[in-house]
Amino acid sequence: MNDSSPEMPWSVRQVSVKLRDYIARLGSIWIEGQVVQINRRTGMAFGVLRDLEENVALDISVPFAALTGLELSPGMRVVVNGKVEFWSKQGRLSFKVREIRLAGAGQLLARLEELKRKLAAEGLFDQRRKRPLPFAPALIGLIAGRDSHAEHDVVEVATRRWPAARFAIRSATVQGPLAASQVMAALAELDADARVEVIVIARGGGSLEDLLPFSDEALIRAVAAARTPVISAIGHEPDSPILDLVADFRAATPTDAGKRVVPDHTQEGELVAGALGGLRRAMSGLVERESERLAAVLTRPALADPAWIVANRQAEVAALIADGGRGIGGRVERGEADLATWRARLVGLSPQGTLDRGYALVTRQGALVTDPAALSDADLLAVRVARGKFGARVVGLDS
């Protein structure tokens, strides 16, 4: 009963209490929403449940007992049972959960989370296995819907940034039961082409259900096994498909993929111009320094007047020749004196010297006569004196 009036208005506290009492009469109810935030504390999980259509949210508290066998995470669609509580002092609504169930997309997200854990355990998401993208690929593989906005965005942005970019485009269904197999076939074809240096898989976003092909386990394993680097460009932020995790690079949108797959020719031109400028400055500095060194060398006397070193060395050579002449002359004089001395000694000791002093050498039949007793009368003798020799005959012997 509304018994308020201008003369007897309700206080804010009264309004809060009446709201609390009214809400309490709702009892236990079931509500549906999407989990957008979850925090775990001792024995309880606290989070935020958002309306599926309007931007309305409600705080929830969930005892761990209600989460048995359920890994609650943001993005899940759930149906919860419990009671709405109104905290009068804070003027805040909350929902105390007694039971929670996955609903629609929530069940789907749970299956995807399980697949993520399985593939992560196998190392398919490991950063160490991701390959770097080529700097300026000669040929870019692109898998997208036929004549789709995603295909147009990748090609248009990439060719604007790098006019030499060339594409090998393979069209595939990107939604529905045939999408995963068609994308895999296109991937295998492009991966087998040695000219293709990088492959972009692009789609312009969509609902969780629309993006299911890009979380297909067979497709994920095919991407992991590809020899060519793969860029995922699905363009859906809240519910990223598993392809984003296994790809070598994740682009936020197809437009972003067009930016990432090639360099910007304007920026690269500026870098090249800057590098050339730096090289020119370095070469100019080197030439200038070497010119200064050459100028300093040219100021030396030997290079300023090349004849100087010849004249200087000529004087040194003349002095050395003079010293050598004096030394050789002295040695020759000493040698001549020594030779004269030895000659005199030799002459004094030689038979010729004895002959020169008046002695003679007497031989008979070539044998030197030293004892007259060895001679007989009429023996022919040869006599050698200082100036020559002559013959003689024995005509008498002294006894």
C-alpha positions as CSV (number, residue, x, y, z in Angstrom):
1,M,0.0,0.0,0.0
2,N,1.4,3.4,-1.0
3,D,0.8,5.6,2.1
4,S,3.3,8.3,1.2
5,S,2.2,11.9,0.7
6,P,3.7,15.4,0.5
7,E,3.0,15.8,4.2
8,M,4.3,12.3,5.0
9,P,7.0,11.3,2.4
10,W,9.0,8.1,2.7
11,S,12.6,8.2,3.6
12,V,15.2,6.7,1.3
13,R,15.7,4.0,3.9
14,Q,12.0,3.1,3.8
15,V,12.1,2.9,0.0
16,S,15.1,0.5,0.2
17,V,13.5,-1.7,2.8
18,K,10.2,-1.9,0.8
19,L,12.2,-2.8,-2.3
20,R,14.0,-5.5,-0.4
21,D,10.8,-6.9,1.0
22,Y,9.1,-6.8,-2.4
23,I,12.0,-8.5,-4.2
24,A,12.2,-11.1,-1.5
25,R,8.6,-12.1,-2.3
26,L,9.8,-13.2,-5.8
27,G,11.3,-16.3,-4.3
28,S,13.4,-18.7,-6.3
29,I,13.5,-18.0,-10.0
30,W,15.4,-19.1,-13.1
31,I,17.2,-16.5,-15.3
32,E,19.3,-16.6,-18.4
33,G,22.4,-14.5,-19.3
34,Q,26.0,-14.5,-20.4
35,V,28.9,-14.6,-18.0
36,V,31.1,-11.6,-18.7
37,Q,33.3,-11.7,-15.5
38,I,34.2,-14.3,-12.9
39,N,36.4,-14.2,-9.9
40,R,37.0,-17.0,-7.5
41,R,37.6,-16.7,-3.8
42,T,37.5,-19.1,-0.9
43,G,34.5,-21.3,-1.4
44,M,32.7,-18.8,-3.7
45,A,32.8,-17.5,-7.2
46,F,31.7,-13.9,-7.9
47,G,30.8,-12.6,-11.3
48,V,28.6,-10.5,-13.6
49,L,25.7,-11.9,-15.6
50,R,24.8,-9.8,-18.7
51,D,21.5,-9.8,-20.5
52,L,21.6,-11.4,-23.9
53,E,20.1,-8.5,-25.7
54,E,20.2,-5.3,-23.6
55,N,23.1,-3.7,-21.9
56,V,21.9,-4.8,-18.4
57,A,24.0,-6.7,-15.9
58,L,23.5,-8.4,-12.5
59,D,26.1,-9.4,-9.9
60,I,26.0,-13.0,-9.1
61,S,27.5,-15.2,-6.3
62,V,28.0,-18.9,-6.9
63,P,29.0,-21.4,-4.2
64,F,31.7,-23.9,-5.4
65,A,29.2,-26.7,-4.7
66,A,27.1,-25.4,-7.6
67,L,30.0,-25.5,-10.0
68,T,30.8,-29.2,-9.7
69,G,32.0,-30.5,-13.1
70,L,31.6,-27.0,-14.7
71,E,34.5,-24.7,-15.6
72,L,32.8,-21.4,-15.7
73,S,34.5,-18.8,-17.9
74,P,33.6,-15.4,-19.5
75,G,31.4,-15.7,-22.6
76,M,29.4,-18.7,-21.5
77,R,25.7,-18.6,-21.8
78,V,24.1,-20.0,-18.7
79,V,20.7,-20.5,-17.0
80,V,20.9,-20.0,-13.2
81,N,18.4,-20.7,-10.4
82,G,18.4,-18.7,-7.2
83,K,17.1,-15.7,-5.4
84,V,17.4,-12.0,-6.1
85,E,18.7,-10.0,-3.1
86,F,18.5,-6.3,-2.6
87,W,21.1,-4.7,-0.3
88,S,19.2,-1.8,1.1
89,K,22.2,0.1,2.4
90,Q,24.0,0.0,-0.9
91,G,20.9,0.1,-3.1
92,R,22.4,-2.8,-5.1
93,L,20.8,-5.9,-6.6
94,S,22.6,-9.3,-6.6
95,F,21.6,-12.8,-7.4
96,K,22.5,-15.7,-5.1
97,V,22.9,-18.8,-7.3
98,R,21.8,-22.2,-6.1
99,E,22.1,-24.1,-9.4
100,I,23.7,-23.3,-12.7
101,R,23.4,-24.9,-16.1
102,L,25.0,-24.3,-19.5
103,A,22.5,-23.1,-22.1
104,G,22.8,-23.0,-25.9
105,A,26.1,-21.3,-26.7
106,G,27.3,-22.1,-23.2
107,Q,27.4,-25.8,-23.9
108,L,29.2,-25.0,-27.1
109,L,31.8,-22.9,-25.4
110,A,32.3,-25.7,-22.8
111,R,33.1,-28.1,-25.6
112,L,35.5,-25.6,-27.3
113,E,37.2,-25.0,-24.0
114,E,37.8,-28.7,-23.6
115,L,39.2,-28.9,-27.1
116,K,41.5,-26.0,-26.4
117,R,42.9,-27.7,-23.3
118,K,43.5,-30.9,-25.3
119,L,45.3,-29.1,-28.1
120,A,47.3,-26.9,-25.7
121,A,48.5,-30.0,-23.9
122,E,49.8,-31.3,-27.2
123,G,51.8,-28.1,-27.7
124,L,49.9,-26.9,-30.8
125,F,49.6,-23.4,-29.3
126,D,53.3,-23.2,-28.2
127,Q,54.9,-19.9,-29.2
128,R,58.1,-21.7,-30.0
129,R,56.5,-23.5,-32.9
130,K,55.2,-20.4,-34.5
131,R,57.1,-19.3,-37.6
132,P,58.0,-15.7,-38.5
133,L,56.1,-14.0,-41.4
134,P,58.2,-13.3,-44.5
135,F,59.2,-9.6,-44.9
136,A,57.8,-9.0,-48.4
137,P,56.2,-12.3,-49.8
138,A,56.4,-12.7,-53.5
139,L,53.1,-14.6,-53.5
140,I,50.4,-14.5,-50.8
141,G,47.9,-17.3,-50.4
142,L,44.4,-16.1,-49.5
143,I,41.4,-18.2,-48.4
144,A,38.1,-16.4,-48.1
145,G,34.5,-16.4,-49.1
146,R,34.0,-15.8,-52.8
147,D,33.8,-12.0,-53.6
148,S,33.5,-11.4,-49.8
149,H,34.3,-8.2,-48.0
150,A,37.1,-10.1,-46.2
151,E,38.8,-11.0,-49.5
152,H,38.4,-7.4,-50.8
153,D,39.8,-5.9,-47.6
154,V,42.9,-8.0,-47.5
155,V,43.7,-7.5,-51.2
156,E,42.9,-3.8,-51.2
157,V,44.9,-2.9,-48.1
158,A,47.9,-5.1,-49.0
159,T,48.2,-3.7,-52.6
160,R,47.8,-0.2,-51.3
161,R,50.7,-0.7,-48.9
162,W,52.8,-2.8,-51.2
163,P,51.8,-2.4,-54.9
164,A,54.0,-5.4,-56.0
165,A,51.9,-7.7,-53.8
166,R,50.5,-10.7,-55.7
167,F,47.8,-13.1,-54.5
168,A,46.8,-16.7,-55.1
169,I,43.1,-16.6,-54.0
170,R,41.2,-19.7,-53.2
171,S,37.5,-19.3,-52.5
172,A,35.8,-21.5,-49.8
173,T,32.6,-21.6,-47.9
174,V,33.3,-19.9,-44.5
175,Q,30.1,-20.9,-42.7
176,G,28.2,-24.1,-42.3
177,P,29.0,-27.8,-42.3
178,L,31.1,-27.7,-45.5
179,A,33.3,-24.8,-44.4
180,A,36.0,-26.6,-42.5
181,S,36.6,-29.2,-45.3
182,Q,36.7,-26.6,-48.0
183,V,39.1,-24.4,-46.1
184,M,41.3,-27.4,-45.5
185,A,41.3,-28.3,-49.2
186,A,42.3,-24.7,-50.1
187,L,45.0,-24.7,-47.4
188,A,46.5,-28.0,-48.7
189,E,46.5,-26.6,-52.3
190,L,48.3,-23.4,-51.3
191,D,50.7,-25.1,-48.9
192,A,51.8,-27.4,-51.7
193,D,52.6,-24.4,-54.0
194,A,56.3,-23.6,-53.3
195,R,55.8,-20.1,-54.6
196,V,53.3,-19.2,-51.8
197,E,55.2,-17.8,-48.9
198,V,52.3,-17.0,-46.5
199,I,48.6,-18.0,-46.3
200,V,45.8,-15.8,-44.9
201,I,42.6,-17.3,-43.8
202,A,40.0,-14.5,-43.6
203,R,36.4,-14.0,-42.6
204,G,34.7,-10.8,-41.5
205,G,33.5,-12.0,-38.1
206,G,30.2,-13.5,-37.1
207,S,28.4,-15.2,-34.2
208,L,29.9,-18.0,-32.2
209,E,27.9,-20.5,-34.2
210,D,29.0,-19.0,-37.5
211,L,32.7,-19.2,-36.5
212,L,32.5,-22.9,-35.5
213,P,34.3,-24.1,-38.7
214,F,37.4,-22.2,-37.6
215,S,37.5,-24.2,-34.3
216,D,37.2,-27.6,-36.1
217,E,39.8,-30.0,-34.8
218,A,40.8,-31.3,-38.2
219,L,41.3,-27.8,-39.6
220,I,43.4,-26.8,-36.5
221,R,45.6,-29.8,-37.0
222,A,46.0,-29.1,-40.7
223,V,47.1,-25.5,-39.9
224,A,49.6,-26.8,-37.3
225,A,51.0,-29.2,-39.9
226,A,51.3,-26.7,-42.7
227,R,54.9,-25.8,-43.8
228,T,53.8,-22.3,-44.9
229,P,53.2,-19.6,-42.2
230,V,49.4,-19.0,-41.6
231,I,47.7,-15.8,-40.6
232,S,44.3,-16.1,-38.9
233,A,42.1,-13.1,-39.9
234,I,38.6,-14.0,-38.6
235,G,37.8,-10.6,-37.2
236,H,35.8,-11.6,-34.1
237,E,37.1,-10.3,-30.8
238,P,34.8,-11.6,-27.9
239,D,34.8,-15.3,-29.0
240,S,38.1,-16.0,-30.8
241,P,38.1,-19.3,-32.7
242,I,40.8,-21.8,-32.0
243,L,42.4,-21.0,-35.3
244,D,43.6,-17.8,-33.7
245,L,45.6,-19.8,-31.2
246,V,47.3,-22.2,-33.6
247,A,48.0,-19.8,-36.4
248,D,51.5,-18.3,-36.7
249,F,50.0,-14.8,-36.5
250,R,46.6,-13.6,-35.4
251,A,45.3,-10.5,-37.2
252,A,42.4,-8.7,-35.5
253,T,40.5,-8.2,-38.8
254,P,41.0,-8.9,-42.5
255,T,42.0,-5.3,-42.8
256,D,44.6,-5.8,-40.2
257,A,45.8,-8.9,-42.0
258,G,46.3,-6.8,-45.1
259,K,48.6,-4.5,-43.1
260,R,50.5,-7.3,-41.4
261,V,51.2,-9.5,-44.4
262,V,53.3,-6.9,-46.4
263,P,55.4,-3.9,-45.4
264,D,54.4,-0.3,-46.2
265,H,56.3,0.8,-49.3
266,T,56.3,4.4,-48.1
267,Q,57.8,3.6,-44.8
268,E,60.3,1.3,-46.3
269,G,61.3,3.9,-48.9
270,E,61.9,6.4,-46.0
271,L,64.0,3.8,-44.2
272,V,66.0,3.1,-47.4
273,A,66.4,6.9,-48.0
274,G,67.6,7.3,-44.4
275,A,70.0,4.4,-44.7
276,L,71.4,5.9,-47.9
277,G,71.7,9.2,-46.3
278,G,73.6,7.7,-43.4
279,L,75.9,5.8,-45.8
280,R,76.6,9.0,-47.8
281,R,77.4,10.8,-44.6
282,A,79.7,7.9,-43.4
283,M,81.5,7.8,-46.8
284,S,81.8,11.6,-46.9
285,G,83.3,11.6,-43.4
286,L,85.7,8.8,-44.4
287,V,86.8,10.6,-47.5
288,E,87.3,13.8,-45.6
289,R,89.3,12.1,-42.9
290,E,91.5,10.3,-45.4
291,S,92.0,13.6,-47.3
292,E,93.2,15.3,-44.2
293,R,95.6,12.4,-43.5
294,L,96.9,12.6,-47.1
295,A,97.3,16.3,-46.8
296,A,99.3,15.8,-43.6
297,V,101.5,13.2,-45.3
298,L,102.1,15.5,-48.3
299,T,103.5,18.2,-45.9
300,R,106.4,15.9,-45.0
301,P,109.8,16.9,-46.5
302,A,110.2,13.7,-48.4
303,L,106.9,14.3,-50.3
304,A,107.0,18.1,-50.4
305,D,110.5,17.9,-52.1
306,P,111.2,14.4,-53.4
307,A,114.8,15.4,-54.3
308,W,115.4,16.2,-50.7
309,I,115.6,12.5,-49.7
310,V,118.0,11.8,-52.6
311,A,120.3,14.6,-51.7
312,N,120.2,13.7,-48.1
313,R,121.0,10.0,-48.9
314,Q,123.7,11.1,-51.4
315,A,125.6,12.9,-48.7
316,E,125.3,9.8,-46.4
317,V,126.5,7.5,-49.3
318,A,129.5,9.9,-50.0
319,A,130.5,9.8,-46.4
320,L,130.2,6.0,-46.3
321,I,132.3,5.7,-49.4
322,A,135.0,8.0,-48.0
323,D,135.0,6.0,-44.8
324,G,135.2,2.8,-46.8
325,G,138.0,4.1,-48.9
326,R,140.1,5.1,-45.9
327,G,139.5,1.8,-44.3
328,I,140.3,-0.2,-47.4
329,G,143.5,1.9,-48.1
330,G,144.8,1.3,-44.6
331,R,144.2,-2.4,-44.9
332,V,146.0,-2.5,-48.3
333,E,149.0,-0.6,-46.9
334,R,149.1,-2.9,-44.0
335,G,148.8,-5.9,-46.3
336,E,151.7,-4.7,-48.5
337,A,153.9,-4.2,-45.5
338,D,153.1,-7.7,-44.3
339,L,153.7,-9.1,-47.8
340,A,157.1,-7.5,-48.0
341,T,158.1,-8.9,-44.6
342,W,157.0,-12.4,-45.5
343,R,158.7,-12.1,-48.9
344,A,161.9,-11.2,-47.2
345,R,161.6,-14.1,-44.9
346,L,160.8,-16.5,-47.7
347,V,163.7,-15.4,-49.8
348,G,166.0,-15.8,-46.8
349,L,164.9,-19.3,-46.3
350,S,164.7,-20.4,-50.0
351,P,167.6,-22.2,-51.9
352,Q,167.7,-19.3,-54.3
353,G,168.7,-17.0,-51.4
354,T,171.5,-19.3,-50.5
355,L,172.7,-19.4,-54.1
356,D,172.5,-15.6,-54.2
357,R,175.0,-15.5,-51.4
358,G,177.6,-17.5,-53.5
359,Y,176.7,-21.0,-52.8
360,A,176.1,-23.7,-55.5
361,L,174.1,-26.9,-55.8
362,V,176.0,-29.9,-57.3
363,T,174.1,-32.9,-58.6
364,R,175.0,-36.1,-60.3
365,Q,172.5,-37.7,-62.4
366,G,169.8,-35.5,-60.7
367,A,170.9,-36.5,-57.2
368,L,172.3,-33.8,-54.9
369,V,176.1,-34.4,-54.1
370,T,176.7,-34.0,-50.4
371,D,179.7,-36.3,-50.0
372,P,182.8,-36.3,-52.2
373,A,183.4,-39.9,-51.3
374,A,180.4,-40.7,-53.4
375,L,182.1,-39.4,-56.6
376,S,184.6,-41.0,-59.0
377,D,187.1,-39.5,-61.3
378,A,185.6,-38.3,-64.6
379,D,182.0,-38.2,-63.2
380,L,179.9,-35.6,-64.9
381,L,178.3,-33.1,-62.5
382,A,175.6,-30.4,-62.9
383,V,176.4,-27.2,-61.0
384,R,173.6,-24.6,-60.2
385,V,174.6,-21.1,-59.1
386,A,172.6,-17.9,-58.5
387,R,172.5,-16.9,-62.2
388,G,172.2,-20.3,-63.8
389,K,173.8,-23.7,-64.1
390,F,176.7,-25.4,-65.9
391,G,178.3,-28.8,-66.2
392,A,181.7,-30.0,-64.7
393,R,183.7,-33.2,-64.6
394,V,185.5,-34.6,-61.6
395,V,189.3,-34.5,-62.2
396,G,190.6,-35.3,-58.8
397,L,189.4,-36.1,-55.3
398,D,190.8,-35.0,-52.0
399,S,191.4,-37.9,-49.8
